[in-house]
Amino acid sequence: MNETQLVDSTTLSLLQTFGINLLVAALILIVGWWLSSVAARFLRKFLTRMPHMDRTVIPMLTIVLQWFIRIIVLIAVLARFGVQTTSIVAMLGAMGLAVGLALQGTLQNVASGIMLLILRPISAGEFVSVVGKGDGTVDEVGLFLTRFIQVDGIEFTLPNSSIWGSAIINYSRNKTRRMDVEVAVRYGDDLDKAISILRQMVENNENVLKDPAPQVMVTQYKDSAIVVTVRVWSQVEKFWDLRFELLRRAPQLLQDEGLRIPVPVREISAPNDAEKASA
């Protein structure tokens, strides 16, 4: 075999090897791309059937899974052509670490946003208090920020990491809520009569729940009045209407029954002549 034939044989062998690798790589790429789309669709359907899964996070999770599979497929294709994938994986890891350090705060907000969307301690339309941060009605839970509307109509936003790291009081999650309304009764007035009037007031109110039963009790003594606390339970959506109604009706009913409105009273004693003489 002369030198020309040897070169032709080597070239043909290389072309055959390259063709086989190209065919296998194309097959891996096509099948891997198809599998990534199938896996993403399956995950989307699975998450959609979950009743407590927020619809906002579903597209993001499916895209993450899809591109994770595609990156593995691309690495497998490069390995088929003899490319050292170890260095590529190390480079991608280094790039990911650098990006993660550069965007540490942003990624922390994204991670907290995902946890808020999955675990749902707050949802749009609920009135919540983020202890030490603010309170209001949740308008939107995003990946980076959560938007609230205060009771005065002013909008404010908080980064998700500050919400996830704080205590959250959710006033809308339970169907019922307790309220305490304090009513002042003047010293010298008939205390038992006042308690009876207030008890009848809550028993006749249709927005007051029968279970747990309403309570009317003396809770405090102040300088000019005895404090009677009216404790009732109501539906969450009727809480404020009921509270405003009880605050308005309680003093009216007491006045109608002849009880006086408490006013600050201060007793002043003047010394008599004997005390002046002894002084």
Secondary structure, DSSP 8 states (H G I E B T S, - for coil): --HHHHHHHHHHHHHHHHHHHHHHHHHHHHHHHHHHHHHHHHHHHHHHH-TT--TTTHHHHHHHHHHHHHHHHHHHHHHHTT--HHHHHHHHHHHHHHHHHHTHHHHHHHHHHHHHHHH-SS-TT-EEEETTTEEEEEEEE-SSEEEEE-TTS-EEEEEHHHHHTS-EEESSSSSEEEEEEEEEEETTS-HHHHHHHHHHHHHT-TTS-SSS--EEEEEEE-SSEEEEEEEEEEEGGGHHHHHHHHHHHHHHHHHHTT--------------HHHHHH-
